[in-house]
Amino acid sequence: FYQELARAVTTPQLRVNFLIAIRQDRLASLDYFKPLIPHLMDHRLQLGHLDGAAAQAAIREPIKAYNQQWGTAIEIDPDLVDQVIQSVEVNQVILEDNGQAGRHGSPKSLEAMEIETPYLQLVMDRLWRQEQGQGSTQLRLKTLEDLGGAAKIVRNHLQAQMEVLSPTEQQLAAEIFHHLVTPSGMKYACSVTDLMEYTTYDAIT
């Protein structure tokens, strides 16, 4: 694969472009290509967190598109938009229920916010399903509050995913998690072989 892709990229007769999307903690896996593809890293575009304005658009625009496609009139409470964005800022969602979730510092401008996109998706999906199940045509702040807020929605999702696992699988997942995220919350990519070395489990398990 490495050689075939390198030949395709470096053959000028091929009128084709390649875009490789990869997490930052996996950039080192491209090192094999460096002697095969000149200037491999010269055209990098690093995608950071969504800012507050982009997060607003990520909430509002799908609703607008849904209404246009299905002829509905779904609305969203403006206060809900603000609360969700504040709740899913980086370091705001705390998975351990220790009373710290939902605490905020000084208000930030939309441009200064950094949003945890996976949490934003989880929260909005849960709110959407809750409102649809109640036959509501509005996404409401009260519904978010009734569900316990963004942090509880994320914790409940994690709990639900863990509950489908057997006790052995739960223990394995818990042990592996410690090697995929640093104590400060930074993600770290490990191969299956690495995880086997770090834990007491083999690949079959």
C-alpha positions in Angstrom: 0.0 0.0 0.0 2.7 2.5 1.0 4.6 2.0 -2.4 1.4 2.0 -4.5 0.1 5.2 -2.8 3.5 6.9 -3.1 3.7 6.0 -6.9 0.2 7.4 -7.4 1.0 10.6 -5.6 4.2 11.2 -7.4 3.1 10.3 -10.9 2.5 13.7 -12.7 0.5 12.0 -15.5 -2.2 11.2 -13.0 -4.7 14.1 -12.7 -5.7 13.3 -9.2 -5.4 14.9 -5.8 -5.0 13.1 -2.5 -6.1 14.3 0.9 -5.0 12.4 4.0 -7.0 13.2 7.2 -5.3 12.0 10.3 -5.3 12.7 14.0 -2.3 14.7 15.3 -1.2 12.0 17.6 -0.9 9.7 14.6 1.2 12.0 12.4 4.3 9.8 13.1 2.7 7.0 11.1 3.3 9.0 8.0 7.1 8.9 8.5 7.3 5.8 6.2 6.2 8.0 3.3 8.8 10.7 3.8 11.5 9.1 1.6 8.9 8.1 -1.0 6.9 11.4 -1.3 9.0 14.6 -1.5 7.7 17.6 0.5 5.1 15.3 2.2 4.6 17.6 5.1 4.8 20.9 3.3 1.1 21.3 2.8 -0.4 20.6 6.2 -3.6 22.2 7.5 -4.2 21.7 11.2 -7.8 21.7 12.2 -8.4 22.8 15.7 -11.5 22.9 17.9 -14.6 24.7 16.7 -14.9 28.2 18.1 -18.2 29.4 19.5 -19.5 30.9 16.3 -18.8 27.7 14.4 -20.5 25.7 17.1 -23.6 27.9 16.8 -23.7 27.2 13.1 -23.3 23.4 13.8 -26.4 23.6 16.0 -28.6 25.9 13.9 -27.9 25.0 10.3 -28.9 21.3 10.5 -32.3 22.4 12.0 -32.7 24.8 9.1 -31.8 22.1 6.6 -34.2 19.7 8.2 -37.0 22.2 8.1 -36.3 22.9 4.4 -36.2 19.2 3.5 -39.3 18.1 5.4 -41.4 21.2 5.5 -41.4 21.3 9.3 -41.0 24.3 11.6 -38.6 23.0 14.3 -37.4 25.8 16.5 -34.6 26.1 19.0 -34.5 28.1 22.2 -31.7 30.7 21.8 -30.8 30.3 25.5 -30.4 26.5 24.8 -27.8 27.3 22.1 -25.8 29.5 24.5 -26.0 27.0 27.4 -25.0 24.0 25.3 -22.0 25.9 23.8 -20.8 26.9 27.3 -21.3 23.4 28.6 -19.2 21.6 26.0 -16.2 23.9 26.0 -12.9 22.2 26.4 -12.4 21.0 30.0 -16.1 21.8 31.0 -17.4 18.3 30.7 -16.1 16.2 33.6 -16.9 12.5 33.3 -16.6 11.9 37.0 -19.6 13.1 38.9 -17.6 15.1 41.5 -19.7 18.2 41.6 -17.4 20.2 39.3 -19.3 19.8 36.1 -21.0 22.9 34.8 -18.7 25.3 36.6 -17.5 28.1 34.3 -14.9 30.8 34.6 -15.2 34.3 33.2 -17.4 34.5 30.1 -15.5 34.2 26.8 -16.1 35.7 23.4 -17.4 33.3 20.8 -14.0 33.5 19.0 -12.1 32.5 22.1 -14.2 29.4 22.8 -12.9 26.0 22.0 -15.6 23.4 21.7 -15.4 19.6 22.3 -17.2 18.6 19.1 -18.0 15.0 20.1 -19.7 16.2 23.2 -21.6 18.8 21.2 -22.8 16.0 18.9 -23.8 13.7 21.8 -25.8 16.5 23.6 -27.6 17.7 20.6 -28.5 14.2 19.4 -29.9 13.4 22.9 -31.9 16.6 23.0 -33.3 16.0 19.5 -34.4 12.4 20.4 -35.9 13.6 23.6 -38.0 16.4 22.0 -39.0 14.1 19.1 -40.2 11.5 21.5 -42.4 14.0 23.2 -43.8 15.3 20.0 -42.2 18.7 20.6 -41.4 21.2 17.7 -38.9 23.1 19.8 -35.6 22.2 21.3 -35.8 23.7 24.8 -33.4 24.7 27.5 -35.8 23.1 30.0 -35.3 19.7 28.3 -31.5 20.0 28.8 -32.0 20.9 32.4 -34.4 17.9 32.9 -31.8 15.6 31.4 -29.2 16.8 34.0 -27.1 19.0 31.7 -24.4 18.3 29.1 -22.1 16.5 31.5 -24.7 14.1 32.7 -25.8 13.3 29.1 -22.2 12.4 28.2 -21.8 10.3 31.4 -25.0 8.5 30.7 -23.9 7.8 27.2 -20.6 6.3 28.4 -22.4 4.3 31.0 -24.8 2.9 28.4 -21.9 1.9 26.2 -20.2 0.2 29.1 -23.3 -1.7 30.2 -23.5 -3.6 26.9 -20.1 -5.2 27.7 -19.5 -8.2 29.8 -17.7 -7.8 33.1 -14.5 -9.0 31.6 -14.9 -6.5 28.7 -15.6 -3.7 31.1 -12.5 -4.4 33.0 -10.5 -4.5 29.7 -12.0 -1.2 28.5 -11.2 0.5 31.9 -7.6 -0.7 31.8 -7.1 0.3 28.2 -8.6 3.8 28.8 -5.7 4.6 31.1 -3.3 4.2 28.2 -5.3 6.2 25.7 -5.7 9.4 27.6 -3.1 11.2 29.8 -4.0 12.5 33.3 -4.3 16.0 31.8 -6.9 14.7 29.3 -4.7 14.6 26.1 -5.4 11.7 23.8 -2.7 9.3 23.0 -2.8 6.7 20.2 -1.5 3.2 20.9 -1.4 0.2 18.6 -3.0 -3.1 19.6 0.5 -4.4 20.1 1.3 -1.6 22.5 -1.9 -2.2 24.5 -1.1 -5.9 24.7 2.3 -4.9 26.2 0.7 -2.5 28.7 -2.1 -4.8 29.8 -2.6 -8.4 30.7 -4.7 -9.1 27.7 -3.9 -10.5 24.3 -5.3 -9.5 20.9 -7.9 -12.3 20.9 -9.4 -11.0 24.1 
